[in-house]
Amino acid sequence: MSSSHNADASTSGAEQNAERTGSSEANAASDIQQNVVAAAGGQGAPHSSAEAGPSTQSAYYPPSLSDFTGPVADSHNSSSNSDTDSAVGDFVSTRSQSLSESVFDFRNEHGRRYHAYRDGVEYQLPNDEQELDRLDLQHHLFYLTLRGKLQQSPLDELPYGVQNVLDIGTGTGIWAIDFADRYPTAKVIGTDLSPVQPVYVPPNCHFYVDDATADWNFDAPFDFIHGRMLVVAIKDWSALFRQCFDNLTPGGWVEFQDLNFPFRCDDGSAGPDSAALQWSYKFVEGAAKLGIDMTAPNKFAQQLAEVGFVDVQVERYVWPINRWPKDEHEKEKGLWMLQNMQEGLQGFSMGIFTKGLGWRAEEVEVFLAEVRRAFNNRKSHVYLPIWIVYARKPS
Ligand SMILES: C[S@@+](CC[C@H](N)C(=O)[O-])C[C@H]1O[C@@H](n2cnc3c(N)ncnc32)[C@H](O)[C@@H]1O
């Protein structure tokens, strides 16, 4: 499946979501690696994972890995897609009707495309089709990790149900679209620096180009604010958490799902000198030089509590770097993680290694060839920690 994510050309993101729309797996079993801890201000055991999402009838059809490995085609500004392509094309996102041309002035570097909106805002990952396909693939990794759930916050506890939802740094919008499908009575807003979301989306889903680090200016408060995989995007997490607090209704929930670098290996099968671990150490170092803390999730619980949130929960998961685990579920995650890393590696590395570490692009490419080989090595039991941190604004 080739996907288009642009204002003029996207249909297949919506199609993917039509396939992906499914019921929340109420009472989903926890990941075998899950280790839930009560953080500062927490209340012990995690909340029930049962969800009261209104749509429980449709089945989830997982994509095939080959859906994400086809030729990369940049269809930005293509006019070849017709409206009739969309399986769920029931509503044109308001975003597409109001954007100024300048947000499409994407920057090209090292053969990759980067965002244009507020070019001074340094986001180091590309926004081209290759990266957008990877983000959709990664969404499936989260689906596997949370066994079909989109969030861990106990939204069924909200006194008036889920009404207004914000997804910060929404990327392709795939989480927001899935959420809007599951909660058709909620209004879901996704914001991003890049206007790369599909045009045809559920009628209760809206996308806006917006810098999450600037002052927020929304019409109404939210009862759920979500951000996923933003650790490479945000420098001042306390400031972001403060804006979340100020823009939530009393009793509302905030949730961040992110990776927590560096890679780990617990059994010595990959030493600190292995290319996989070295890549992650250098990535952390290069990001730090640019003011980005790739270990930021370690502080989320404390920072959320300092801002005033309560019931702070931290859940830890694992993404094996390839199919090395014995457990079938972990093995499947490893399969998707390997593809995720192979697809993403150049995009993750170019900005951070050239700007943060001062490497030449050619040096980066040579190193990445070795790293790719290391990622494939099933004798190395390397994994990436994934943390989900959620908290409630006091009533
Ligand atoms: C790694 S992607 C994750 C996308 C999406 N949350 C997901 O999980 O699929 C990070 C996204 O954050 C966006 N982003 C980075 N800095 C941002 C900012 N200051 N304001 C809004 N979005 C931002 C990027 O454009 C990118 O789409």
The ligand as an SDF file (V2000), in Angstrom:
LIG
                    3D

 27 29  0  0  0  0  0  0  0  0999 V2000
    8.0180   11.2200   15.8320 C   0  0  0  0  0  0  0  0  0  0  0  0
    6.6630   12.1190   15.1900 S   0  0  0  0  0  0  0  0  0  0  0  0
    5.2800   11.3720   16.0820 C   0  0  0  0  0  0  0  0  0  0  0  0
    3.9580   11.5880   15.3830 C   0  0  0  0  0  0  0  0  0  0  0  0
    2.7400   11.0310   16.0890 C   0  0  0  0  0  0  0  0  0  0  0  0
    2.5850   11.5710   17.4270 N   0  0  0  0  0  0  0  0  0  0  0  0
    2.7840    9.5270   16.1490 C   0  0  0  0  0  0  0  0  0  0  0  0
    2.9980    8.9650   17.2150 O   0  0  0  0  0  0  0  0  0  0  0  0
    2.5890    8.8990   15.1060 O   0  0  0  0  0  0  0  0  0  0  0  0
    6.7860   13.6790   15.9880 C   0  0  0  0  0  0  0  0  0  0  0  0
    5.8640   14.7100   15.3790 C   0  0  0  0  0  0  0  0  0  0  0  0
    5.9360   15.8990   16.1800 O   0  0  0  0  0  0  0  0  0  0  0  0
    5.8670   17.0050   15.3190 C   0  0  0  0  0  0  0  0  0  0  0  0
    6.4510   18.1630   16.0160 N   0  0  0  0  0  0  0  0  0  0  0  0
    7.7500   18.3760   16.3150 C   0  0  0  0  0  0  0  0  0  0  0  0
    7.9050   19.5350   16.9840 N   0  0  0  0  0  0  0  0  0  0  0  0
    6.6670   20.0590   17.1130 C   0  0  0  0  0  0  0  0  0  0  0  0
    6.1620   21.2570   17.6950 C   0  0  0  0  0  0  0  0  0  0  0  0
    6.9660   22.1550   18.2860 N   0  0  0  0  0  0  0  0  0  0  0  0
    4.8240   21.4880   17.6280 N   0  0  0  0  0  0  0  0  0  0  0  0
    4.0020   20.6060   17.0180 C   0  0  0  0  0  0  0  0  0  0  0  0
    4.4260   19.4560   16.4610 N   0  0  0  0  0  0  0  0  0  0  0  0
    5.7320   19.1860   16.4930 C   0  0  0  0  0  0  0  0  0  0  0  0
    6.6440   16.5850   14.1000 C   0  0  0  0  0  0  0  0  0  0  0  0
    6.3250   17.3750   12.9800 O   0  0  0  0  0  0  0  0  0  0  0  0
    6.2250   15.1290   13.9770 C   0  0  0  0  0  0  0  0  0  0  0  0
    5.1040   14.9870   13.1330 O   0  0  0  0  0  0  0  0  0  0  0  0
  1  2  1  0
  2  3  1  0
  2 10  1  0
  3  4  1  0
  4  5  1  0
  5  6  1  0
  5  7  1  0
  7  8  2  0
  7  9  1  0
 10 11  1  0
 11 12  1  0
 11 26  1  0
 12 13  1  0
 13 14  1  0
 13 24  1  0
 14 15  1  0
 14 23  1  0
 15 16  2  0
 16 17  1  0
 17 18  1  0
 17 23  2  0
 18 19  1  0
 18 20  2  0
 20 21  1  0
 21 22  2  0
 22 23  1  0
 24 25  1  0
 24 26  1  0
 26 27  1  0
M  CHG  2   2   1   9  -1
M  END
$$$$
